[in-house]
Amino acid sequence: MKRQSRITVLWRMLKLVKPLSGFMIMAVCFGTLGFLCAQFIPVLGGYAVLCGTDVKPPLSFKTIAILLPVLALLRAVLRLAEQRTNHYIAFTLLAIIRDRVFKALRRLCPAKLEGRDKGDLIALITSDVELLEVFYAHTISPICIAFITEAVMCLFIGSYHWSLGVLALAAYVSIGVILPGVISKRSGSLGDELRAENGKLAAHMLESIRGIDTTQQYHNGEQRLQEIGEKTDAIAGKQERLSDLTGRNLASANTLILLFDTAMLVLETYLYTKGIIGFDGFLIPLIALMSSYGPVSALSALGTTLQNTVASGSRVLAIIDEQPETEDITGMPASSFGDTEAEHVSFAYGSEEILHDLSLQIPQNGITGIAGKSGCGKSTLLKLLMRFWSVDEGNIAINGRSIEEINTSDLRSMESYMTQTTDLFKDTIANNVLIGRLDASREEVEEACRKASIHDFIMTLPSGYDTQIGELGDTLSGGEKQRIGLARAFLHDAPLLLLDEPTSNLDSLNEAIVLKALQETADNKTLLLVSHRKSTLCIADRVYRMEQGRITAQES
């Protein structure tokens, strides 16, 4: 996706608030009233001072004494209400954004996610999404609150003399608009760079944890540690630059506040000595200005705090906007299963051609085998049959109908796909098998596991099918994982089974048991079997041999 400008990212993030606009208006009202209460407490103190002079204030001392604790209490209540409302908005929107991100990832999978750094994706769906809370809870309503509150204060201060109101306006604009704009421009793309470096570190850490056994075996720990240190130093360097900008921003804001307070004092002195304003016009506007910087001071920090937020928003929106390799097909007439055929299929990953003018027949109710060296395109062909990618040239058809004209849900129901690597989840064995068909009974799960030659092993475990397996199935061997993957394929009970090296991690005894189950399944199923083992392919009715993306021979 094309990189979007900051304004575009902020505008798109802002539009997400529309369903909760009522709550946002409430938050702005609570915040505005709360700040006004806080700002007028010192003003009331100034009125109390005037009660001891010849100048008569607009309120009596008794009224002031009553209002002071009332405003203090209201300030606390309104601040709490504002914060609760803002955080309700933020966390509700974060839930909506997470939902959209996961839907986008599901739509992009697997074609657009193959080769992506998993650690970077984890950083995106966790820390990047979480950082958006700053925008929704601490940016939108504070900007609106600052605009309304300072407008009221300009009118109040200007009621004593118009020049005082203009000076107050200049102070608010300088601190709340110009300063964060200058700091944001100076920071450039620092926020984007920082989020990118965080993603790289997350990916490297995940890779290091998964490969820790290999690292220890080959004494590669020092190198991995050095690489982690380099990536951490890169992040620390960028964070230090951002912190430096934050410090300069704070110092600049405090300097501007001091300068404008001094300017107000000088202007008031001039007006007072000329008799244009009285003592009340000298005291009250100065107190009002000095007590009213809270809302704009919060805005002055946005020049740096928004850097990470905008960068995170840009990364999240990029995932949401990214177009999948293939869109789901809907609205087509229902399809029935029959013979499967690939006709003159060519396909390339980018500029690298994988399949070239490939044609083969997969008759219904039988076993078709594909043999060939690694990298010749066998696994890619299975992915094209699943329509994870669309062919560049040629056609793949089931029962005479192109898979580009079959509803995606129908196609997935027709096919069971077992990959070379079985992905397992940190859950029970039963639930991992149930992924094949969620509404299956325990009896059906056990029958699928018997076919996959894994039932007897499961029954030796303390909790049987309710045994919890570790993250990514780390408590199981490669062969056990593979047989659970095969059990899923059996449970899915689709008419076409696409099996990519289904026995590569099995010993000869278990291989024989699984092959026998596959032969029995072929009585009423269609199997496409990809393997480099001659012993596995011996059960096939016909075997195609592939070289460099082409069918070079067929054996019966």
DOBAZA-692689 format. One record per residue (C-alpha): residue in one letter; z, y, x. Coordinates in steps of 0.25 Angstrom, whole numbers, padded with zeros to 4 digits, always signed. Each point is the difference from the previous one (the first is absolute). Example, Ala and Ser with C-alpha at 12.3 -4.5 7.8 and 13.67 -1.06 7.14 Angstrom:
! DOBAZA-692689
A+0031-0018+0049
S-0002+0014+0006
! end
This chain:
! DOBAZA-692689
M+0000+0000+0000
K-0003+0014+0004
R+0012+0007+0005
Q+0005+0010-0010
S+0005+0014+0002
R+0015+0003-0001
I-0002+0008-0013
T-0008-0011-0006
V+0011-0010+0003
L+0011+0009-0006
W-0009+0003-0012
R-0002-0015-0003
M+0015-0003+0002
L+0003+0011-0009
K-0009-0005-0011
L+0009-0013+0000
V+0011+0008-0006
K-0007+0003-0013
P+0006-0012-0008
L+0014+0006+0004
S-0003+0014-0001
G+0011+0002-0011
F+0010-0005+0010
M-0006+0009+0011
I+0002+0012-0009
M+0014-0004-0003
A+0003-0001+0015
V-0006+0014+0003
C+0008+0006-0012
F+0013-0006+0006
G-0003+0004+0014
T-0004+0014-0004
L+0013+0003-0008
G+0008-0007+0011
F-0005+0009+0011
L+0001+0012-0009
C+0015-0003-0002
A+0002-0002+0015
Q-0007+0013+0003
F+0007+0009-0010
I+0014-0005+0004
P+0000+0009+0012
V-0006+0011-0009
L+0011-0001-0009
G+0009+0002+0012
G-0007+0012+0003
Y+0002+0005-0014
A+0015-0003+0002
V+0000+0009+0012
L-0006+0011-0008
C+0011-0001-0010
G+0009+0006+0011
T-0009+0012+0002
D-0005+0012-0008
V-0013-0008-0004
K+0001-0007-0013
P-0006-0014+0001
P-0007-0006-0012
L+0011-0010-0002
S+0015+0001-0001
F+0009-0006+0010
K+0006-0010-0010
T-0014-0004-0004
I-0004-0002+0015
A+0013-0008+0002
I-0004-0009-0012
L-0015-0002+0004
L+0003-0003+0015
P+0006-0014-0003
V-0010-0003-0011
L-0012+0003+0009
A+0006-0009+0011
L+0002-0011-0010
L-0014+0001-0006
R-0006+0000+0014
A+0007-0013+0003
V-0005-0006-0013
L-0014+0005+0000
R-0002-0004+0015
L+0005-0014-0004
A-0010+0000-0012
E-0011+0005+0009
Q+0002-0011+0011
R+0001-0011-0010
T-0013+0004-0008
N-0007+0002+0013
H+0004-0014+0005
Y-0003-0006-0013
I-0014+0006+0001
A-0002-0004+0015
F+0004-0015-0002
T-0007-0002-0013
L-0013+0005+0007
L+0003-0008+0013
A+0000-0012-0010
I-0013+0004-0006
I-0006+0002+0014
R+0005-0013+0005
D-0007-0007-0012
R-0013+0007+0003
V+0001-0003+0015
F+0002-0015-0003
K-0011+0000-0011
A-0009+0006+0011
L+0004-0010+0010
R-0003-0011-0009
R-0013+0005-0004
L-0004+0002+0015
C+0005-0014+0004
P-0005-0008+0007
A-0012+0006+0006
K+0005+0014+0003
L+0013-0004+0005
E-0005-0011+0010
G+0002+0006+0014
R+0010+0011-0005
D+0013+0001+0008
K+0010-0006-0010
G+0011+0008+0007
D-0007+0013-0003
L-0002-0005-0015
I+0015-0003-0001
A+0003+0014+0006
L-0009+0006-0011
I+0005-0007-0012
T+0015+0003+0005
S+0002+0012+0008
D-0012+0008-0004
V+0002-0002-0014
E+0015+0003+0002
L-0003+0013+0007
L-0007+0005-0013
E+0014+0002-0006
V+0001+0013+0008
F-0012+0006-0007
Y+0004-0004-0014
A+0015+0003+0001
H+0001+0011+0010
T-0013+0008+0000
I-0007+0002-0014
S+0012+0005-0008
P+0006+0008+0012
I-0013+0008+0001
C+0000+0003-0015
I+0015+0003+0001
A-0002+0010+0012
F-0012+0007-0007
I+0008+0002-0013
T+0013+0003+0006
E-0005+0010+0011
A-0008+0007-0011
V+0013+0002-0008
M+0007+0006+0013
C-0012+0009+0003
L+0001+0006-0014
F+0015+0001+0001
I+0000+0006+0014
G-0012+0009-0004
S+0008+0005-0012
Y+0008+0009+0010
H-0013+0005+0006
W-0014-0005+0001
S-0001+0000+0015
L+0012-0009+0001
G-0007-0010-0009
V-0012+0001+0009
L+0008-0003+0012
A+0007-0012-0006
L-0014-0005-0004
A-0005+0001+0014
A+0012-0008+0005
Y-0002-0011-0010
V-0015-0001+0003
S+0002+0000+0015
I+0010-0011+0000
G-0004-0008-0011
V-0016+0001+0001
I-0005+0005+0014
L+0010-0006+0009
P-0002-0015-0005
G-0015+0003+0000
V+0000+0004+0014
I+0009-0012+0004
S-0009-0010-0007
K-0012+0006+0007
R+0006-0001+0013
S+0004-0015-0002
G-0014-0004-0003
S-0002-0015-0002
L+0013-0003+0006
G+0006-0007-0012
D-0013-0008-0002
E+0002-0005+0015
L+0014-0003-0002
R-0002-0009-0012
A-0011-0007+0007
E+0008-0003+0012
N+0011-0005-0009
G-0010-0009-0006
K-0004-0005+0014
L+0014-0003+0004
A+0003-0007-0013
A-0012-0009+0002
H+0004-0003+0015
M+0014-0003-0004
L-0005-0010-0011
E-0009-0007+0010
S+0011+0000+0011
I+0010-0007-0010
R-0011-0010-0005
G-0004-0004+0014
I+0014+0000+0007
D-0001-0015+0003
T-0013+0002+0008
T+0006+0013+0007
Q+0012-0008+0005
Q-0008-0012+0004
Y-0010+0008+0009
H+0011+0010+0005
N-0008+0012-0007
G+0013+0007-0005
E+0000+0011+0010
Q-0014+0004-0003
R+0002-0001-0016
L+0013+0009+0003
Q-0008+0010+0008
E-0011+0001-0011
I+0011+0002-0010
G+0006+0011+0009
E-0013+0007+0001
K-0002+0000-0015
T+0014+0005-0002
D-0002+0011+0010
A-0013+0004-0006
I+0008+0002-0014
A+0012+0006+0007
G-0010+0011+0007
K-0006+0003-0014
Q+0013+0001-0007
E+0006+0009+0011
R-0012+0009-0002
L+0002+0000-0015
S+0015+0002+0002
D-0003+0012+0010
L-0008+0006-0011
T+0011-0002-0010
G+0010+0007+0009
R-0010+0012+0002
N-0002+0000-0015
L+0015+0001-0003
A+0002+0011+0011
S-0012+0008-0005
A+0005-0001-0014
N+0014+0005+0004
T-0006+0011+0009
L-0008+0005-0012
I+0012+0000-0009
L+0008+0008+0010
L-0012+0010+0001
F-0002+0002-0015
D+0015+0001-0002
T+0000+0011+0011
A-0013+0007-0006
M+0007+0000-0014
L+0013+0006+0006
V-0009+0011+0007
L-0008+0003-0013
E+0012+0001-0009
T+0007+0009+0010
Y-0012+0009+0000
L-0001+0000-0016
Y+0016+0002-0001
T+0000+0012+0010
K-0012+0006-0008
G+0008-0001-0013
I-0011-0009-0006
I+0010-0012-0002
G+0015+0000-0002
F+0011-0009+0007
D-0003-0011-0010
G-0015+0001+0004
F+0004-0002+0014
L+0010-0011-0001
I-0005-0009-0011
P-0015-0002+0004
L+0005-0003+0015
I+0009-0011-0006
A-0010-0005-0009
L-0011-0001+0011
M+0010-0007+0010
S+0004-0010-0011
S-0014-0004-0004
Y-0006-0006+0011
G+0003-0015-0004
P-0012-0003-0008
V-0010+0006+0011
S+0008-0006+0011
A-0003-0014-0006
L-0015+0004+0000
S+0000+0004+0014
A+0003-0014+0005
L-0012-0006-0007
G-0009+0004+0011
T+0005-0012+0008
T+0007-0009-0010
L-0013-0001-0008
Q-0008-0005+0012
N+0005-0014-0001
T-0001+0000-0015
V-0014+0005+0000
A-0004-0010+0010
S+0007-0011-0008
G-0007+0004-0012
S-0013+0000+0006
R+0002-0014+0005
V+0004-0005-0014
L-0011+0007-0007
A-0010-0006+0010
I+0004-0014-0004
I+0000+0003-0015
D-0014+0007+0002
E-0006-0011+0009
Q-0011-0008-0007
P+0001-0015+0000
E-0011-0008+0007
T-0003-0006-0014
E+0004+0005-0014
D+0005-0010-0010
I-0010-0004-0010
T+0004+0001-0015
G-0007+0000-0013
M-0010-0011+0003
P-0002-0012-0009
A+0009-0012+0002
S-0005-0010+0011
S+0000-0015+0002
F+0001-0008+0013
G-0012-0008+0005
D-0008-0002+0013
T+0003+0011+0011
E-0011+0005+0008
A-0002+0010+0012
E-0015+0005+0001
H-0004+0007+0013
V+0013+0007+0002
S+0002+0010+0011
F+0013+0007+0003
A+0005+0009+0011
Y+0013+0006+0004
G-0004+0014+0003
S-0011-0002+0010
E+0004-0014+0004
E-0009-0010-0008
I+0008-0012-0004
L-0009-0008-0010
H-0015+0001+0001
D-0009-0006-0011
L+0009-0011-0004
S-0003-0009-0011
L+0008-0012-0005
Q+0003-0008-0013
I+0014-0004-0005
P-0002-0010-0011
Q+0010-0002-0011
N+0011-0011+0002
G-0002-0004+0014
I+0005+0004+0014
T-0009+0009+0009
G+0004+0002+0014
I-0004+0011+0010
A+0002-0003+0015
G-0002+0010+0011
K+0007+0007+0012
S+0010+0011-0002
G-0007+0013-0003
C-0012-0006-0006
G+0003+0006-0013
K+0006-0011-0008
S+0012+0007-0005
T-0008+0013-0003
L-0009-0009-0009
L+0013-0004-0008
K+0004+0015-0001
L-0014+0003-0006
L+0002-0011-0010
M+0013+0006-0004
R-0007+0014+0000
F+0010+0006+0009
W-0013+0007+0006
S-0014+0001-0007
V-0012-0006+0007
D-0009+0010+0008
E-0012-0008-0004
G-0003-0013-0009
N+0008-0005-0011
I+0012-0009-0003
A+0000-0007-0014
I+0009-0009-0008
N-0007-0008-0011
G-0013+0009+0002
R+0008+0013-0002
S+0002+0010+0012
I+0015+0002+0003
E-0004+0015-0001
E-0001-0002-0015
I+0012-0009-0002
N+0013+0007-0004
T+0010+0000+0012
S+0011-0007-0008
D-0010-0011-0004
L-0004-0002+0014
R+0014-0001+0005
S+0003-0010-0010
M-0012-0008+0004
E+0004-0001+0015
S+0012-0004+0008
Y+0000+0005+0014
M+0008-0005+0011
T+0000+0008+0013
Q+0002-0005+0014
T+0014+0007+0000
T+0009-0002-0012
D+0008+0012-0003
L+0014-0003-0005
F+0011+0009-0006
K+0015+0000+0002
D+0003-0008-0013
T+0001-0014-0004
I-0010-0011+0003
A-0002-0001-0015
N-0003+0015-0002
N-0010+0000+0012
V-0008-0012-0006
L+0001+0007-0014
I-0009+0011+0005
G-0011-0009-0003
R+0003+0000-0014
L+0012+0008-0005
D+0001-0007-0014
A+0000-0014+0006
S+0012-0010-0003
R+0009-0006+0011
E-0007-0013-0002
E-0014+0006+0002
V+0006+0007+0013
E+0005-0014+0005
E-0013-0007-0003
A-0008+0011+0008
C+0010-0002+0011
R-0002-0015+0000
K-0015+0001+0001
A+0002+0010+0012
S+0009-0011+0006
I+0012+0010+0001
H+0009-0006-0012
D+0007-0010+0009
F+0004+0011+0010
I+0005+0009-0010
M+0009-0010-0006
T+0007-0002+0013
L+0004+0015+0000
P+0015+0003-0005
S-0005+0008-0012
G-0014-0007-0002
Y-0010+0009-0007
D+0011+0011-0001
T+0001+0001+0015
Q-0002+0014+0006
I-0010+0001+0011
G+0001+0012+0010
E-0008+0012+0001
L-0015-0004+0002
G+0004-0015-0002
D+0006+0001+0015
T+0010-0012-0004
L-0012-0009-0002
S-0010-0006+0010
G-0015+0003+0000
G-0003-0013-0007
E+0010+0002-0011
K-0005+0014-0003
Q-0014-0005-0001
R+0004-0011-0010
I+0007+0010-0008
G-0013+0008+0000
L-0008-0012-0004
A+0010-0003-0011
R-0002+0014-0006
A-0015-0003+0000
F+0002-0013-0007
L+0009+0007-0010
H-0010+0011-0003
D-0008-0011-0006
A-0013+0008+0002
P-0014-0008-0001
L-0004+0005+0014
L+0009-0002+0012
L-0003+0008+0012
L+0008-0006+0012
D-0001+0007+0013
E+0005-0010+0011
P+0010-0007-0010
T+0005-0011+0010
S+0000+0008+0013
N+0015-0001+0002
L+0002-0014-0006
D+0002-0013+0008
S-0009-0011-0002
L+0009-0007-0011
N+0002+0012-0008
E-0015+0004+0001
A-0004-0014-0005
I+0010+0002-0012
V-0006+0014-0003
L-0014-0005+0001
K+0002-0011-0009
A+0006+0010-0010
L-0013+0009+0002
Q-0009-0012-0003
E+0007-0003-0013
T+0000+0015-0004
A-0015+0000+0003
D-0002-0009-0012
N+0001+0012-0009
K+0000+0012+0010
T-0010+0006+0009
L+0005+0002+0014
L-0006+0008+0012
L+0007-0005+0012
V-0001+0008+0013
S+0005-0007+0013
H-0002-0003+0014
R+0006-0014-0001
K-0010-0011-0002
S+0011-0008-0006
T+0002+0010-0011
L-0015+0001-0003
C-0002-0015-0001
I+0004+0001-0015
A-0011+0010-0003
D-0012-0004-0008
R-0009+0009+0009
V+0003+0008+0012
Y-0007+0013+0004
R+0001+0004+0015
M+0000+0015+0003
E-0003+0007+0013
Q-0001+0016+0001
G+0001+0002-0015
R-0011-0010-0004
I-0001-0013-0005
T-0006-0009+0011
A+0001-0014-0006
Q+0004-0008-0012
E+0006-0014+0000
S+0002-0009-0012
! end
